[in-house]
Amino acid sequence: MAAQRGMPSSAVRVLEEALGMGLTAAGDARDTADAVAAEGAYYLEQVTITEASEDDYEYEEIPDDNFSIPEGEEDLAKAIQMAQEQATDTEILEQKTVLPSKHAVPEVIEDFLCNFLIKMGMTRTLDCFQSEWYELIQKGVTELRTVENVPDVYTQIMLLENENKNLKKDLKHYKQAADKAREDLLKIQKQRDFHRMHHKRIVQEKNKLINDLKGLKLHYASYEPTIRVLHEKHHTLLKEKMLTSLERDKVVGQISGLQETLKKLQRGHSYHAPQIKVDHSREKENAPEGPTQKGLREAREQNKCKTKMKGNTKDSEFPIDMQPNPNLNVSKESLSPAKFDYKLKNIFRLHELPVSCVSMHPHKDILVSCGEDRLWKVLGLPKCNVLLTGFGHTDWLSDCCFHPSGNKLATSSGDTTVKLWDLCKGDCILTFEGHSRAVWSCTWHSCGNFVASSSLDKTSKIWDVNSERCRCTLYGHTDSVNSIEFFPFSNTLLTSSADKTLSIWDARTGICEQSLYGHMHSINDAIFDPRGHMIASCDACGVTKLWDFRKLLPIVSIDIGPSPGNEVNFDSSGRVLAQASGNGVIHLLDLKSGEIHKLMGHENEAHTVVFSHDGEILFSGGSDGTVRTWS
């Protein structure tokens, strides 16, 4: 060990504090240092100091055995002794063990000053103090014994000042938290008052609505008998109307027969009249003409003029005795199950712009497609080879329909015209002009002599193919007429409109016979089923409705929205209804079970859909200019 002379006793204490070792007593350390100083030398020896035990009592390990008294050795004295021992153990365990606190070493003056200068950041003063202080210590000028420790009052004052600062900081934070909580409380109270008033208002409105609903129920209950009677009268009038229409048709037939007989008689009279007329006129050249004879002569002249006009215009006559619908027997005899498991087979890009309509030939496996690129194309199935391309319209095509014989085609367009085409040559043979705005749809009469069209100008027109003129204009809708369809083998027309109604018309008179209400949005398409018993319609919100055409009442409403339904079509059996939706999905409705099947394949909007004759193939057209086949 190195021996040093003149080392003060405080250095030993500083070393002990730096090493973190507590000596037994500060007084003993000073006595030892004085004794060594009297000898004139200080020795620093390496001493191993063990951690002093907090308690010098040596505890014996007590086995944790059961203190039960064994049988055969029961003794009152032993039992009392054992009870006392247990009570003593309990008291020992309940007593709180107080560990002796470690000896707090007071801070000396020089350490206090150094700490103060470090705390204040006075580094240069600290360096000067340390150099001068230790220089005095080395010279022995300063007596360490006279240097005392820093009084505890100063230390406590500093601790209290630090604690006071911390408490002030906490107080400031608590005040801020209290202010924020006060603001939040005021805000919550205002919200509570607002919601309370709103709740009271809602309760008042609820009570008012409940009272109004009760009054409406009573009012409706009072009108139920009247409504029932009116429904019965309505059905009775419909039956009488149908009977009257049948009798009217019979009378019209009789009148037409009488007119033919009258024409023959007039022809015979006019044939023999010249010989008689010459002499009669010569005889009556100077005779006065009475009023009756004058009226007869004027009536004959008017009748002759009308006969000549009819002969010149060659107007077609609406058929009176229509043949029965052949689809009635076909649908009854068809026993094959309906098909729903269609898969996308082919995609044919036929048009540069969206496909607006696809239609099947009435007898052959031929398909025609119309597009907004002003073209229509005839396709041969099943490969969809383009057999014929027609052009002539000056704007987009909206619809097309085959002639019942299949040798002609009618197309409607945004150029306000309806054109008839000869499919053998591909030439336009007739153009009907009369609508003021775009034409949405067209359809052929079963006899093949009339074409009906519906337009954006809120009207529908019936065109005579033979006289090449408009025979009748149907007025009644208050918005665009989006579709038109002839009832199979009859003179009845069905129109759907953006005014949310369906209308049934008599094509011979141009009178609206019935209007059907129920849709809440614009109706895009409506069609008869092959048997003619039902009507299917779809609107701009995807709602499809089925109507009983015989009772003119709704059957069911199916919401497939919110995407719009663009077109609906039945298969040949009338058991499956297909709908082309605005989201590109083809929905198939099983009319027997009510299940809805979805065909996913169009990337964009699906505009049109049609079944093949046997129902094995489904064709659909989309806004991407493609026609897709499903089988």
FIRO-222466 format. One record per residue (C-alpha): residue number from 1; x negated, y negated, z negated. Coordinates in Angstrom, 3 decimals. Last residue first. Example, Ala and Ser with C-alpha at 12.3 -4.5 7.8 and 13.67 -1.06 7.14 Angstrom:
   k       c1       c2       c3
   2  -13.670    1.060   -7.140
   1  -12.300    4.500   -7.800
***
This chain:
   k       c1       c2       c3
 631   75.304   21.256   72.760
 630   74.576   17.546   72.613
 629   73.684   15.435   75.649
 628   72.298   11.929   75.354
 627   72.803    9.056   77.794
 626   70.200    6.316   77.473
 625   70.263    2.547   78.016
 624   68.945    1.689   74.539
 623   72.398    0.495   73.400
 622   73.668    4.040   73.404
 621   75.699    6.518   75.418
 620   77.056    9.841   74.185
 619   77.882   13.162   75.839
 618   79.111   16.254   73.972
 617   78.901   19.763   75.371
 616   80.846   22.897   74.436
 615   84.249   21.185   74.412
 614   85.478   23.160   77.449
 613   86.228   20.030   79.488
 612   83.164   18.137   78.260
 611   83.552   15.744   75.357
 610   83.095   11.937   75.397
 609   81.214    9.302   73.371
 608   80.528    5.572   73.753
 607   78.575    2.718   72.191
 606   75.977    4.278   69.864
 605   73.719    1.631   68.271
 604   70.003    2.334   67.973
 603   67.724    5.343   67.492
 602   70.451    7.752   68.481
 601   69.886   11.274   67.223
 600   71.862   11.992   64.093
 599   75.118   13.915   64.569
 598   77.325   13.737   61.466
 597   80.159   16.056   60.412
 596   83.277   14.864   58.580
 595   85.637   17.354   56.948
 594   89.404   16.746   57.034
 593   90.224   20.459   57.148
 592   92.433   20.559   60.241
 591   91.529   17.254   61.885
 590   87.822   18.087   61.729
 589   86.204   14.685   62.226
 588   82.923   14.412   64.139
 587   80.863   11.289   63.473
 586   78.180   10.265   65.997
 585   75.567    8.159   64.198
 584   73.744    5.258   65.879
 583   74.480    2.679   63.159
 582   77.256    1.086   65.244
 581   79.263    4.281   65.315
 580   80.547    6.450   68.146
 579   83.536    8.430   66.823
 578   84.473   11.974   67.755
 577   87.828   13.584   66.918
 576   88.145   17.363   66.860
 575   91.411   19.347   66.953
 574   92.870   17.847   70.150
 573   92.066   20.963   72.174
 572   90.347   19.022   74.995
 571   88.156   17.070   72.558
 570   89.393   13.739   71.270
 569   87.674   10.354   71.707
 568   86.881    7.321   69.576
 567   84.849    4.240   70.462
 566   82.859    1.417   68.828
 565   83.351    2.184   65.119
 564   81.626   -0.573   63.193
 563   79.010    0.188   60.508
 562   80.434   -0.159   56.982
 561   81.842    2.300   57.486
 560   83.221    5.842   57.791
 559   86.499    4.972   56.025
 558   89.183    7.475   56.981
 557   92.880    6.516   57.073
 556   95.597    9.155   57.354
 555   99.014    9.683   58.900
 554  100.239    6.200   59.838
 553  103.842    5.925   61.104
 552  105.251    5.588   64.612
 551  107.491    8.640   64.014
 550  106.687   10.333   67.349
 549  103.279    8.675   67.692
 548  102.093    9.861   64.285
 547   99.052    7.653   63.624
 546   95.429    8.494   62.741
 545   93.171    5.745   61.439
 544   89.398    5.279   61.615
 543   87.721    2.611   59.464
 542   84.176    1.717   60.588
 541   84.387   -2.008   59.783
 540   84.950   -3.189   63.375
 539   87.956   -0.927   63.866
 538   88.821    2.580   64.978
 537   92.050    4.038   66.384
 536   93.459    7.539   66.907
 535   97.026    8.076   68.147
 534   98.869   11.361   67.704
 533  101.505   13.510   69.395
 532  100.412   13.059   72.999
 531   99.134   16.594   73.451
 530   95.742   15.387   74.665
 529   95.373   12.921   71.735
 528   96.157    9.311   72.545
 527   93.458    6.629   72.320
 526   92.570    3.412   70.478
 525   89.399    1.295   70.540
 524   87.779   -1.767   68.963
 523   90.423   -2.797   66.425
 522   89.434   -6.056   64.657
 521   89.644   -5.732   60.891
 520   92.179   -4.930   58.157
 519   93.930   -2.171   60.094
 518   97.432   -1.226   59.015
 517   99.982   -2.595   61.482
 516  101.575   -0.812   64.441
 515  103.605   -2.796   66.981
 514  106.567   -1.364   68.912
 513  108.429   -1.732   72.207
 512  106.399   -4.584   73.687
 511  108.137   -5.447   76.976
 510  106.394   -5.323   80.369
 509  109.535   -3.919   81.990
 508  108.168   -0.919   83.868
 507  105.005   -0.566   81.768
 506  106.990   -0.179   78.551
 505  104.546   -1.255   75.854
 504  103.171    0.117   72.563
 503  101.062   -2.309   70.520
 502   98.259   -1.697   68.030
 501   97.357   -4.515   65.640
 500   94.246   -6.012   63.978
 499   94.344   -9.313   65.984
 498   91.204   -8.011   67.728
 497   93.499   -5.874   69.834
 496   94.459   -2.336   70.670
 495   96.790   -1.476   73.555
 494   98.935    1.598   74.261
 493  101.014    1.874   77.435
 492  104.129    3.962   78.123
 491  105.202    4.867   81.662
 490  104.663    8.577   81.134
 489  102.475   11.527   82.129
 488   99.899   11.083   79.351
 487  100.396    7.766   77.491
 486   98.441    5.137   79.388
 485   95.510    3.527   77.553
 484   94.282   -0.033   76.951
 483   91.371   -1.332   74.920
 482   89.951   -4.592   73.471
 481   92.828   -7.049   73.854
 480   91.312  -10.303   72.548
 479   93.474  -12.264   70.144
 478   97.101  -13.247   69.549
 477   98.611  -10.214   71.271
 476  102.043  -10.643   72.788
 475  101.847  -11.073   76.563
 474  101.745   -8.216   79.075
 473  101.340   -9.307   82.692
 472  103.242   -7.399   85.385
 471  102.999   -6.266   89.010
 470   99.603   -7.725   89.731
 469   98.859   -7.262   93.438
 468   97.387   -4.776   95.903
 467  100.791   -3.650   97.207
 466   99.635   -0.015   97.191
 465   97.337   -0.173   94.135
 464   99.854   -2.017   91.975
 463   98.088   -3.670   89.026
 462   99.385   -3.793   85.460
 461   97.869   -6.617   83.383
 460   96.929   -7.073   79.738
 459   96.622  -10.401   77.970
 458   94.620  -11.986   75.111
 457   92.119  -13.686   77.527
 456   89.452  -11.186   76.397
 455   91.036   -8.673   78.725
 454   92.990   -5.472   79.090
 453   93.530   -3.583   82.360
 452   96.184   -1.267   83.802
 451   95.899    0.536   87.134
 450   98.924    1.805   89.029
 449   99.559    4.186   91.946
 448   97.719    7.259   90.578
 447  100.844    9.032   89.302
 446   99.213    9.578   85.887
 445   98.619    5.835   85.529
 444   94.966    4.856   85.566
 443   93.065    2.978   82.824
 442   90.960   -0.173   82.395
 441   89.074   -1.829   79.538
 440   87.286   -4.988   78.405
 439   87.923   -7.508   81.188
 438   86.037  -10.790   80.692
 437   88.022  -14.042   80.957
 436   90.655  -15.667   83.181
 435   92.167  -12.419   84.389
 434   93.686  -12.460   87.851
 433   91.407  -10.753   90.335
 432   91.843   -7.161   91.435
 431   89.228   -5.851   93.846
 430   89.874   -3.021   96.319
 429   87.921   -0.506   98.410
 428   84.494   -0.832   96.870
 427   82.206    1.636   98.625
 426   80.563    4.779   97.231
 425   81.496    6.774  100.321
 424   83.226    9.823   98.809
 423   83.647    8.121   95.438
 422   85.877    5.395   96.924
 421   85.753    2.573   94.396
 420   88.403    0.381   92.783
 419   87.312   -2.894   91.159
 418   88.733   -4.797   88.189
 417   87.612   -8.414   87.872
 416   86.902  -10.958   85.110
 415   83.078  -11.000   85.817
 414   82.623   -9.210   82.462
 413   83.578   -6.002   84.171
 412   86.178   -3.312   84.629
 411   85.703   -0.204   86.759
 410   88.196    2.067   88.528
 409   87.010    5.226   90.276
 408   88.506    7.182   93.123
 407   88.382   10.787   94.333
 406   89.164   12.421   90.973
 405   92.814   13.189   91.675
 404   93.901   11.516   88.420
 403   91.734    8.496   89.375
 402   88.677    8.304   87.142
 401   88.171    5.540   84.554
 400   85.441    2.986   83.870
 399   84.703    0.456   81.147
 398   82.662   -2.648   80.235
 397   80.418   -3.360   83.231
 396   78.067   -6.352   82.975
 395   78.269   -9.187   85.506
 394   78.334   -9.756   89.274
 393   80.000   -6.458   90.087
 392   79.029   -4.859   93.355
 391   76.876   -1.857   92.538
 390   77.488    1.873   92.719
 389   75.000    4.702   92.366
 388   75.781    8.238   93.500
 387   74.553   11.760   92.790
 386   72.210   11.030   89.889
 385   71.232   14.437   88.493
 384   72.522   14.949   84.947
 383   71.074   18.480   84.708
 382   74.368   20.036   83.509
 381   76.082   18.384   85.268
 380   75.969   16.063   88.267
 379   75.874   12.375   87.475
 378   77.772    9.476   89.082
 377   76.192    6.101   88.276
 376   77.669    2.696   87.590
 375   75.590   -0.482   87.822
 374   76.001   -4.046   86.537
 373   72.921   -3.735   84.182
 372   75.406   -3.709   81.270
 371   75.941   -0.062   81.942
 370   78.495    2.368   83.282
 369   78.191    6.155   83.254
 368   80.015    8.771   85.353
 367   80.006   12.487   84.609
 366   80.767   15.357   86.949
 365   81.603   18.911   85.984
 364   84.792   18.879   88.034
 363   88.530   18.496   87.327
 362   89.299   15.228   85.516
 361   85.768   13.823   85.993
 360   84.329   12.869   82.604
 359   83.704    9.298   81.435
 358   80.748    7.420   79.935
 357   80.992    3.756   78.911
 356   78.955    0.713   77.809
 355   75.387    1.978   78.267
 354   72.942   -0.689   77.108
 353   70.470   -2.225   79.620
 352   67.887   -0.640   81.920
 351   70.222    2.210   82.709
 350   69.836    5.939   83.286
 349   67.397    7.046   80.600
 348   68.402   10.677   80.071
 347   67.952   12.359   76.675
 346   68.471   16.102   76.386
 345   69.514   18.738   73.828
 344   70.556   17.056   70.574
 343   72.289   19.721   68.515
 342   76.040   20.236   68.088
 341   77.211   22.402   65.178
 340   80.794   21.072   65.109
 339   82.730   23.412   67.412
 338   86.416   24.167   66.945
 337   87.345   27.817   66.798
 336   88.681   29.499   69.955
 335   92.443   30.013   69.912
 334   93.442   27.739   72.771
 333   96.940   28.829   73.762
 332   98.589   25.933   71.977
 331   96.175   23.325   73.310
 330   96.556   24.514   76.874
 329  100.356   24.689   76.688
 328  100.697   21.081   75.547
 327   97.899   19.906   77.832
 326  100.137   20.434   80.879
 325  102.243   17.373   79.894
 324  105.643   17.809   81.474
 323  106.260   16.287   84.930
 322  107.715   12.799   84.981
 321  111.199   12.128   86.305
 320  111.305    8.361   86.630
 319  108.086    7.509   88.451
 318  107.300    3.794   88.654
 317  107.932    2.596   92.194
 316  105.119    1.248   94.303
 315  105.459   -2.127   95.981
 314  105.221   -2.089   99.788
 313  104.891   -5.893  100.086
 312  106.387   -6.131  103.641
 311  109.269   -3.699  103.271
 310  110.199   -5.234   99.967
 309  110.211   -8.669  101.571
 308  112.413   -7.436  104.457
 307  114.938   -5.891  102.079
 306  115.035   -9.081  100.033
 305  115.710  -11.150  103.169
 304  118.491   -8.781  104.299
 303  120.143   -8.992  100.898
 302  119.961  -12.795  101.039
 301  121.615  -12.759  104.519
 300  124.338  -10.402  103.348
 299  125.037  -12.581  100.308
 298  125.235  -15.695  102.530
 297  127.756  -13.984  104.860
 296  129.878  -12.741  102.004
 295  129.957  -16.238  100.481
 294  131.044  -17.786  103.828
 293  133.739  -15.169  104.287
 292  135.113  -15.968  100.864
 291  134.943  -19.713  101.440
 290  136.886  -19.516  104.734
 289  135.367  -19.999  108.193
 288  137.513  -22.028  110.754
 287  138.071  -20.490  114.182
 286  136.349  -22.118  117.231
 285  133.555  -19.626  117.497
 284  135.745  -16.959  116.008
 283  136.525  -15.005  119.135
 282  132.993  -15.345  120.389
 281  131.665  -14.243  117.054
 280  133.995  -11.315  116.984
 279  133.133  -10.318  120.530
 278  129.452  -10.440  119.846
 277  129.749   -8.943  116.379
 276  131.649   -5.915  117.437
 275  128.997   -4.821  119.902
 274  126.223   -5.969  117.629
 273  127.647   -4.413  114.409
 272  127.320   -0.726  115.236
 271  123.687   -0.454  114.066
 270  124.099   -3.062  111.342
 269  126.865   -0.958  109.847
 268  124.774    2.225  109.967
 267  121.814    0.429  108.361
 266  124.114   -1.050  105.748
 265  125.520    2.408  104.985
 264  122.020    3.829  104.678
 263  120.999    0.958  102.425
 262  124.120    1.470  100.313
 261  123.275    5.155   99.907
 260  119.721    4.262   98.887
 259  121.104    1.711   96.438
 258  123.506    4.315   95.049
 257  120.591    6.684   94.460
 256  118.591    3.905   92.805
 255  121.597    3.144   90.638
 254  121.921    6.784   89.639
 253  118.269    6.954   88.758
 252  118.528    3.724   86.792
 251  121.550    5.180   84.986
 250  119.571    8.283   84.065
 249  116.636    6.174   82.917
 248  119.019    4.020   80.875
 247  120.507    7.121   79.282
 246  117.022    8.214   78.269
 245  116.206    4.708   76.992
 244  119.451    4.648   75.039
 243  118.636    7.993   73.437
 242  115.206    6.699   72.471
 241  116.721    3.509   71.076
 240  119.346    5.430   69.157
 239  116.593    7.478   67.564
 238  114.626    4.342   66.774
 237  117.763    2.705   65.378
 236  118.325    5.626   63.031
 235  114.715    5.519   61.904
 234  115.034    1.788   61.183
 233  118.351    2.243   59.390
 232  116.755    4.820   57.131
 231  113.803    2.554   56.507
 230  116.159   -0.361   55.769
 229  118.067    1.738   53.229
 228  114.843    2.694   51.495
 227  113.678   -0.924   51.491
 226  116.967   -2.027   49.934
 225  116.735    0.669   47.254
 224  113.102   -0.360   46.494
 223  113.827   -4.093   46.247
 222  114.676   -4.171   42.511
 221  111.677   -2.007   41.764
 220  109.494   -4.484   43.642
 219  110.735   -7.361   41.478
 218  110.232   -5.333   38.303
 217  106.738   -4.421   39.434
 216  106.079   -8.020   40.407
 215  107.186   -9.233   36.956
 214  104.949   -6.697   35.254
 213  102.074   -7.755   37.468
 212  102.707  -11.412   36.646
 211  102.665  -10.603   32.905
 210   99.453   -8.626   33.282
 209   97.950  -11.415   35.381
 208   98.788  -13.960   32.664
 207   97.327  -11.735   29.962
 206   94.166  -11.324   32.022
 205   93.970  -15.053   32.675
 204   94.240  -15.730   28.937
 203   91.644  -13.075   28.161
 202   89.344  -14.532   30.807
 201   89.734  -17.993   29.285
 200   88.982  -16.669   25.803
 199   85.948  -14.827   27.125
 198   84.702  -17.954   28.871
 197   85.116  -19.938   25.651
 196   83.160  -17.288   23.727
 195   80.590  -17.102   26.509
 194   80.038  -20.856   26.287
 193   79.895  -20.867   22.479
 192   77.414  -17.996   22.481
 191   75.330  -19.689   25.150
 190   75.228  -22.843   23.049
 189   74.284  -20.818   19.969
 188   71.593  -19.000   21.934
 187   70.122  -22.318   23.045
 186   70.202  -23.727   19.517
 185   68.548  -20.571   18.186
 184   65.911  -20.625   20.916
 183   65.116  -24.228   20.055
 182   64.871  -23.372   16.347
 181   62.699  -20.329   17.130
 180   60.385  -22.565   19.143
 179   60.190  -25.054   16.302
 178   59.562  -22.246   13.767
 177   56.849  -20.714   15.973
 176   55.179  -24.109   16.258
 175   55.423  -24.587   12.496
 174   54.055  -21.088   11.902
 173   51.102  -21.793   14.185
 172   50.360  -25.039   12.335
 171   50.674  -23.312    8.987
 170   48.315  -20.554   10.163
 169   45.762  -23.185   11.168
 168   46.222  -24.966    7.860
 167   45.817  -21.659    6.025
 166   42.587  -20.945    7.899
 165   41.263  -24.381    7.029
 164   42.246  -23.918    3.378
 163   40.542  -20.506    3.316
 162   37.379  -22.090    4.623
 161   37.641  -24.875    2.054
 160   38.371  -22.352   -0.693
 159   35.304  -20.337    0.238
 158   33.249  -23.504    0.248
 157   34.635  -24.535   -3.132
 156   34.023  -21.036   -4.496
 155   30.400  -21.224   -3.481
 154   30.054  -24.644   -5.010
 153   31.665  -23.494   -8.259
 152   29.455  -20.397   -8.431
 151   26.440  -22.571   -9.195
 150   23.554  -22.186   -6.783
 149   20.804  -20.202   -8.459
 148   18.021  -21.765  -10.439
 147   14.595  -22.940   -9.544
 146   12.598  -23.482  -12.760
 145   11.363  -19.930  -12.595
 144   10.207  -20.401   -9.071
 143    7.584  -22.896  -10.088
 142    6.643  -25.047   -7.140
 141    3.005  -26.105   -6.796
 140    1.759  -22.585   -6.267
 139   -0.033  -23.475   -3.036
 138    1.712  -20.652   -1.221
 137    5.090  -21.749   -2.603
 136    4.485  -25.322   -1.567
 135    3.694  -24.202    1.987
 134    6.812  -22.014    1.943
 133    8.945  -25.065    1.222
 132    7.182  -27.383    3.718
 131    7.518  -24.931    6.627
 130   11.074  -23.923    5.696
 129   12.298  -27.500    5.298
 128   10.730  -28.706    8.562
 127   12.240  -25.787   10.505
 126   15.688  -26.314    8.958
 125   15.547  -30.045    9.739
 124   14.869  -29.115   13.356
 123   17.686  -26.568   13.400
 122   20.428  -28.818   12.039
 121   23.373  -26.802   13.390
 120   25.646  -27.574   10.452
 119   25.984  -23.876    9.561
 118   22.269  -23.317    9.986
 117   21.521  -26.297    7.693
 116   23.983  -24.988    5.065
 115   22.592  -21.467    5.257
 114   19.064  -22.755    4.760
 113   20.151  -24.948    1.852
 112   22.001  -22.083    0.149
 111   19.079  -19.759    0.701
 110   16.714  -22.281   -0.904
 109   19.021  -22.830   -3.846
 108   19.615  -19.197   -4.714
 107   22.831  -17.265   -3.912
 106   24.191  -15.186   -6.724
 105   24.005  -11.392   -6.406
 104   27.402   -9.865   -6.943
 103   26.945   -6.603   -8.849
 102   29.148   -3.947   -7.320
 101   32.509   -3.463   -8.845
 100   33.047   -0.669  -11.316
  99   35.737    1.751  -10.121
  98   39.027    1.659  -11.941
  97   40.779    5.027  -11.929
  96   44.464    4.537  -12.493
  95   45.761    6.915  -15.141
  94   48.514    9.180  -13.879
  93   46.111   12.065  -13.218
  92   44.628   11.786  -16.700
  91   48.087   11.613  -18.235
  90   49.172   14.744  -16.354
  89   46.071   16.611  -17.437
  88   46.767   15.694  -21.054
  87   50.389   16.905  -20.768
  86   49.165   20.213  -19.261
  85   46.676   20.630  -22.089
  84   49.364   19.942  -24.660
  83   51.670   22.550  -23.091
  82   48.849   25.117  -23.101
  81   48.130   24.448  -26.773
  80   51.814   24.801  -27.672
  79   52.042   28.120  -25.761
  78   48.901   29.404  -27.377
  77   50.230   28.567  -30.837
  76   53.604   30.189  -30.092
  75   52.080   33.433  -28.843
  74   53.170   35.539  -25.882
  73   50.406   37.961  -25.075
  72   52.505   40.957  -23.853
  71   53.406   39.321  -20.547
  70   51.016   36.769  -19.186
  69   51.731   33.112  -19.816
  68   51.990   31.170  -16.541
  67   49.308   28.654  -15.789
  66   48.966   29.731  -12.155
  65   45.478   29.170  -10.970
  64   43.884   26.198   -9.242
  63   40.352   26.748  -10.464
  62   38.873   23.794  -12.273
  61   35.623   22.481  -10.845
  60   33.704   20.753  -13.538
  59   33.226   17.032  -13.372
  58   29.937   15.438  -14.313
  57   30.429   12.076  -15.924
  56   27.969    9.445  -14.721
  55   30.679    7.571  -12.758
  54   30.105    5.268   -9.785
  53   27.036    7.175   -8.858
  52   24.001    5.167   -8.001
  51   22.808    5.542   -4.425
  50   19.259    6.894   -4.482
  49   16.265    4.630   -4.490
  48   13.119    6.032   -2.933
  47   10.210    3.893   -4.015
  46    7.355    2.757   -1.819
  45    5.075    0.615   -3.944
  44    4.457   -3.082   -3.743
  43    1.639   -4.066   -6.145
  42    1.232   -7.477   -7.691
  41   -1.972   -8.652   -9.413
  40   -2.985  -11.109  -12.222
  39   -2.331   -8.833  -15.193
  38   -0.011  -11.484  -16.617
  37    1.775  -11.574  -13.240
  36    2.497   -7.842  -13.501
  35    4.136   -8.352  -16.885
  34    6.093  -11.346  -15.573
  33    7.363   -9.311  -12.546
  32    8.485   -6.489  -14.809
  31   10.328   -8.963  -17.028
  30   12.035  -10.573  -13.922
  29   13.204   -7.207  -12.607
  28   14.591   -6.270  -16.003
  27   16.609   -9.486  -16.031
  26   18.119   -8.893  -12.591
  25   19.620   -5.570  -13.676
  24   19.982   -2.078  -12.153
  23   18.708   -2.957   -8.722
  22   21.004   -3.090   -5.701
  21   19.589   -2.127   -2.307
  20   20.717   -3.885    0.851
  19   17.251   -3.967    2.445
  18   17.417   -7.745    2.797
  17   18.667   -8.099   -0.789
  16   15.755   -6.052   -2.078
  15   13.285   -8.080   -0.037
  14   14.747  -11.349   -1.340
  13   14.502  -10.000   -4.892
  12   10.896   -9.024   -4.418
  11   10.183  -12.430   -2.903
  10   11.815  -14.072   -5.923
   9    9.041  -12.608   -8.134
   8    6.423  -14.721   -6.428
   7    3.514  -13.310   -4.416
   6    0.292  -14.880   -5.746
   5   -1.866  -11.966   -4.837
   4   -0.983   -9.305   -2.298
   3   -1.778   -5.647   -2.443
   2   -1.189   -3.537    0.646
   1    0.000    0.000    0.000
***
